[in-house]
Amino acid sequence: MGLFNIYAILMMNRYQSWGIAIFLSIMSSASAAWAEVIRVTFLQLNDVYEITPVEGGQWGGLARVATLRQMLIEENPNTYTVLSGDFLSPSALGTARVNGERLAGAQMVATLNTLGLDYVTFGNHEFDIKAEQLLARLAESSFQWISSNVMQANGEPFPNVLPSTILTVSGEEGGQVKIGLVGTTLSSNQQDYVQYQEPIAALQQQVDEIKDDVDIIVALTHLSLEQDKQAAADIPEIDLILGGHEHENIQQWRFDQVSDQAAGCIEHPTPILKADANARTVYVVDLLYDTETRCFEIVSNLQPITAALADDPATAKTVDTWQAIGFEGFRSSGFEPNELVAVFPDMLDGLEASVRNHPTSLTDLIATAMLNTSERETGTAADLSIFNSGSIRIDDVIPPGRITQYDVIRILPFGGNVLTVEMQGDLLARVLDQGKKNQGTGGYLQTANVAWDETAQQWLVKEQAIDLNRTYRVAINDFLIKGLETGLDYLTLEADGLSLLAEGEDIRFAVIQELRASTRSD
């Protein structure tokens, strides 16, 4: 072998060794870069109607949530704030009229923009407001709306609403995790300008479209708990459900189906997490994703929002600005929001879980106020009063002490007049039967001078069994007489056995008068 050939072979072997060394070095560096645990944090709210704290300032407040968000971001920059529906309505401040139009959630969007909300899905109450108002709120939103099943009447998506989105989150060592966000809403509060697809079927379709492109799927849902359970069972690719609608914190797992993690990972059930309404609590959820194994863990924490969290100054300023705008609107409608109405000695329970299932001190107060305002208007005492529990929207407990006009507005934000009607006994019994069937919903009826005799299985008015052939004088809210309540669509002024005697004042003024009459003001 010539000298040149021997040199060539030696040099070739040398470069092959270097090449192998370089390759191994690159692989080692890549392995170090890719093999890391990436932490992604979700701060979750749902069903938020008040920008200020509730229960006498003890709980909630979006300026406090903003402070928590900033703390989480300082700890982990990969933090996303999400809201699982219901915030544009029903909001007391949102009913204030400014330049002839209700605020209709403008104050919520502005506050959440300042707070730094990232993603939201529709709640059913987003459609309480007019089409043009909803379009304005969508345009004002700095955050991204996501919905798999809600669209305009023509079948087109609403502006600024995506069917899903993918978050690509990078770790400190160069690894990545891709998280798919999908959203869905129960088909309630039907409006002409909204079209719903079946929520779980639409969710499945959207998951199918993105599942091959992501590592984790998170669903923002505004469904009943049973629907969330069905979604978790039917769509195992969903790894986490951040939900709303119930107003009380919930943490459940679907053990009959497991999330579709990469092979070799420990499979876990799908968590279903819901926080308390009005930001009394929020969920802080960490996703810990291992880029090498493609496995992940979910760690959740229900975080109370109390005065222990200071207000974020920027968010607090936005809250103060919009509260001032709203209060001026209420003044133009004859209210004085800051005025002290009474110092009430007892707690007034307006929680949805209470008023939609049984009478409370608050429902008794409202029902009595309706009786008294009916007598003032007509000069004759009514036999009974009836109103739908869904007209109470405060979902809060007012502690003993000072009650302002704004507290009353928060209790009954939609107002409406108290009517005095004559109602035939058989129609009255039918109405009360339906109200009883509606227990657990806003169609559950609250009353005064009415009781159910469990032994005799009959209704009593003033402790006497209803006479089906007698005519009763009833104080009732105008919402019910419009036939708008579940199962009571027949209850209109055209109904047989019903006639209008008088149209009285706004129910909120009736309650204010009742509070003034029954308590001593400072």
Secondary structure, 3 states (H helix, E strand, C coil): CCHHHHHHHHHHHHHHHHHHHHHHHHHHHHHHHHCCEEEEEEEEECCCCCCCCECCCCECCHHHHHHHHHHHHHHCCCEEEEECCCCCCCCCHHHCEECCEECCCHHHHHHHHHHCCCEECCCHHHHHCCHHHHHHHHHHCCCEEECCCEEECCCCCCCCEECEEEEEEECCCCCEEEEEEEEEECCCCCCCCEEECCHHHHHHHHHHHHHHHCCEEEEEEECCHHHHHHHHHHCCCCCEEEEECCCCCEEEEEEEEECCCCCCCCCCEEEEEECCHHHCEEEEEEEEEECCCCCEEEEEEEEECECCCCCCHHHHHHHHHHHHHHHHHHHHCCCCCCCEEEEECCCEECCHHHHCCCCCHHHHHHHHHHHHHHHHHHCCCCCEEEEEHHHCCCCCEECCEEEEHHHHHHHCCCCCEEEEEEEEHHHHHHHHHHHHHCCCCCCCEEEECEEEECCCCEEEECCEECCCCCEEEEEEEHHHHCCCCCCCCCCCCCCCCEEEEEEEEEHHHHHHHHHHHHCCCC
